[in-house]
Amino acid sequence: MLRVSSVQALSGAPVVAHVVRNGFVESVHHGCAVVTDPDGSVVREVGDAGAACFPRSSNKPLQAVAMLKAGLQLNAPLLALASASHSGEAFHLDGVRQILAESDFTPDDLQNTPDLPYDVQARDAWLAAGHGPTSLTQNCSGKHAGMLGACRAAGWDPATYLDPQHPLQQSMEQTISELAGEQVSATATDGCGAPVMAISLTGLARAFGRVAAAPERTHEGRVAGAIRAHPDYLGGTRRDVTALIRAVPGAVAKDGAEAVYAVGLPDGRGFAVKIADGTQRARQVVMVALLRAAGIDAAGLDEIGTVPVLGHGEPVGAVLPIGI
């Protein structure tokens, strides 16, 4: 069933990026963006940020908060990995194995969709070693390992952890709703097989601001601290989300499929972007422009926010933010 509000928000979204080749605007991307204050109020809105959307993997740090509430105990690198869409590098795979082993599980217990490593170099090495798609190497395996561990800690059935009615998934829905300041409005099946829960882009920004500003010893503060200290476990050694966390002091960030991006700052401000057509190339460009418009002038943002357009293998243009 189509949700009219989300269709209208996406189809009516303003242009937020131009794809420029040799000075010629070749394509445009529409999208929505929002900035929230520490009190959760909207201070900047581009398009309709109040319509429901699926944050996809941008929900993962919020889901990790729910895992901790269920009793999951992980050190900081592994907690960042439980919040991750990892690149499938060797240290990611070793970390997932460790999360599983600490709760007496093995990779065979993972129920996420088998896939190859996300990172091109890691994927090539995996294939060269004679391997194919596995649940371990799929980018959501850290989250799934964490969910299994949370089930073990809480005494819940691990065999049915993907059921939307499972106590873990119900706890995740409640946690996301509380952090977003609004009720989850829809649930669907994510690419990895886990439930994905819809909130507004405004709710997503608000949630990230709350996580980033949370006291250190709270569940939210533990997730934020793990991501800040180990951004390579959240993304990978060649990922823009990892670079952004390192570049912006105190930032908590998470990218998601279908061109979603969320950032929280330690002062409680939240930022969220959704590119209407789901194309990833405009996502980081618009987010960096949104951060700069809010006065964030961290070293390294120019590089993160630069996506070149290539001609004959050389840069001949770029994806440029518009109206941000």
N, C-alpha and C positions, 0 to 999 in steps of 0.2 A: 504494500500500500504506500503510495507516495505521500509524503508530508508536504503540504502546500507551502508552509512557511520556509522550509529549507530550499525547495525548488525556486521560489520567488527570490530568496536571498542570493542564491548562486546565479540564476539567470539574469538578475538585475544588478549584479555587483559591478562597481565601477572598474575602470582600467587602473591597474596598479603597477604594471610593468610594460615596457616596450622592448622588443627584441630588434636591435639595430645592427644592420650589416652595411658597412661602408657608408654610413650616414643615412641609410634608407631604413625606415621602419618596416620590418618584414612581417612581424607578428605582434600581437598584444595579448596580455594576460589580465583577466579580471580577477578580483578577489576582495576579501574582507579582512580588516585588521582592527585591533582594539588595544587600548592601554587602560589599565585600571589602577586606581590609587590604593594606598595601603588599607583604606577602609572598604575596599571592594567596589567603589563607585567608578563609573566610566568617565575618563577625562579626555579620551580621544577615540573616535570611532570612524572607520572608513567602511562604507557599505553597512549592511545589516548584521551586526555582530551578535544580536540577540536571538537569531534563529538557531535551531538545533543543528548540530553537526556531529559526525563521528570523529573524535580526535585521533583515532587509531592508536598508534604507539605513543603518542604524546600523553596518553593516559597512564603509561607504565609507572612513572614515579608515584602517582596517586595510588595505583594498585599495590605498589611496594609498601606504602604506608599501611594498607589493610593487611598485608602479610605480617608485618611486625605486630599489629594489633592482635593477630591470631596466635602469636607466640613464636614466630620464626626468629631465630638468632643467627646472624651472619656478621662476619667482620666487614669492614668498610669496602674493600674492593669487591667482595662478593655481593654486598648489598647494592652497589652500583650496577653490577652485572644483572641482578634480579630486576633492575629498573631499565634494562638496556634493550636496544636493537643492535646487538653487537655485530662486528664485521666478520666474525668467524676466524679470527687470527688464533694462533696456537694458544696464547695465554687466555683467550676467551674460552676455548674448548676445555682447557685444563680447569678453569674456574667453574664451568658448568658441572664438570665431573665432580669437583670438590663439593659444590652445593648439594648435589645428589647423594654423594657418599656420606655426608654429615647427617643425613636423615635416612640412611640405609636404603637408598634407591640406586638404580643404575640408569644409563641412557635408554635402556629398553622400556623404562616406565614412562618416558616422555610421550605425550600424546599430540605434540604440535606437528604440523605438516612438514614432511621431509623436504629439504632443499639443500642447495649448495651454499658455501659461504658467500656472504654479501660482498665482501671486498674482492676486487678482481685478482690481486696478487695471491690472496689466500685461496681463492677459488681455483686458480691455475695450479697452485701447489697441491691442493687436495686432489684434483683430477689427475695430476701427474703421478701421484702416489697410488693411483688405481682405484680411488674411492668414488662413490656416487652420492646422490642426495641422501641425507640422513636428518633425523630430528635434532640430533646434537648440533649439527652445523647450521641449521636454520636460525635466523637472527633472533628469534624470540625464545630460544631454549633457556636462557637465563631466567626469564620470567616464569616459564613453565616449571623449571627446577625449583624456583622459589615457591611457586604455588603448591607443589608437592610437599616441600618442606613445611609450609604453613599448615597443610592438612595433617601431617604427622604430628606437629606440635599441638594442634588443637584437638586431635583425636577424630578427625573427620575422614570419611572414605576417600582415599586417594584415587580410586579407580574411576570415580565419576566427577572429578574436579572441574571438568569443562561444562557440566550441566549448569545452565543459568540459574536453576533453583538450588544448586549446591550451597551449603552454608558459607563457603569461601566467596563464591560469586555474589551472594547476597550481601556479605560484609563489604565487598569491594564496591558494590552499588551504593551502599550507605555511606562509605567513606568518600567516594567521588562526589556524591550529593552534598555532603557536609562541607567539603573543601570548596566546591563550586558555588555554594550558596543557593542552589536550586536543585530540583529533583531531576534525576536521570529520566529522559523523556522517551528513550527507545533503546532496545537492545538487539544486536545482530551478531552474526558470526564473523569474526575477524579473519584475516588471511591465514593466521596460524592455527585457527580452530577455536580459540578462546572467545568468550563473549566480549564484544566491544560495546561500550555504553555511551549514548549520546548526551551531550550537554551543549550549551551555547558556547560560542567563541569567547564571549564575555566571561562565562563561568569558568572556562579553561584558564584564561588569564588570571582571574581572581584566585583560582586554586593554586597556580604556580607562585603568585605573590605570597600567599599564605604559607606554602611549603618553604619558600626561600627565606621568609622572615621568622620562621618558627624557632623557639628556644632549642638549644643544642640537644638537650636530653629528652625531648619529646620524640614521638615516632616520626613526625614530619621533619624535625630537625636532624634526626639521624639519617634519614634519606637524603636531605639536602647536603649534609656534611660529607656523606659518602660520594655523592655525585661531584661535588666541588673538588674533593681530594683525589678522585680517580676517574676523571672524565674519559680516559682511554678505555676503561671498562664499560662505560655507558655507550660509547660509539666505537671508536677505533683510531688507529694511529694516523689514518688519512681521511678523517671525517670532519665536516664543517661544524657539527654540533660539539665535538670535542674541542676544536679550536676556539669556538665562541665561549665555552665555559672557561677556558684558560685565559681568554683575552679580557673578559669583563669581570672585574673583581666581585666575588660573591654570587655570581650568577648560577642559577639552576636552569637548565634548558633540556628540551627533548624534541626531536623531530619525529614526524609521523608520516605514514603513507598518505597518498592523495594530497600531498603538499600542505600539511599542517605543521606549524612550528609554534612552540610555546617557550617563554622565558619568564623566570621570576627573579627579582632582585632582592637583596637583603633588607632594603628599606620597605619592602612589602608591595612594591609596584609589580604589576603583571603585564605581559605582552603576549598577544596571540595573533597568528596569521593563518589564513586559509586561502589558497589559490583555487579559484572556482573550477578550473578544468583539471585539477589534480596534477599538473606538470611541476615536477620538482625544481626545475632550473630557476624559477622565479622566487621560490620560497625564501632562501637565505638572503637574496637581494632585498626583498621587501622587509624582512625582519631587521636587517641591519639599518635600513633607512628609518624604520620605526624607532629603533633604539637611538639613533643619532638625533631624530626629531625631538626625542625626550631628553636630550642633553647628555647622552652617554657617548663619550669621546675616547674610548679605550684604544690603545695601540693594537693593531692587528685587525680591526674591524674592516678596514678598506679591503684587505686581501680576502677576508671571509665573504664580504658582500660583492665581490667581483666575479662574475660568471662570463667568460669570454665567448664570443661568437667566432667560430673558426672558418677560414677560407683557405683551402689548399694546405691545411695543417697549421696555419698561422692566425693569430688574433686579427680580425678585421672589424670587430665591433664588440658589443656587449649587451647583456640584459640590464636594463636601466629602470630604476623605480620611478613611478609617476604618481604625483598627488599624495605622497606620504609625508 
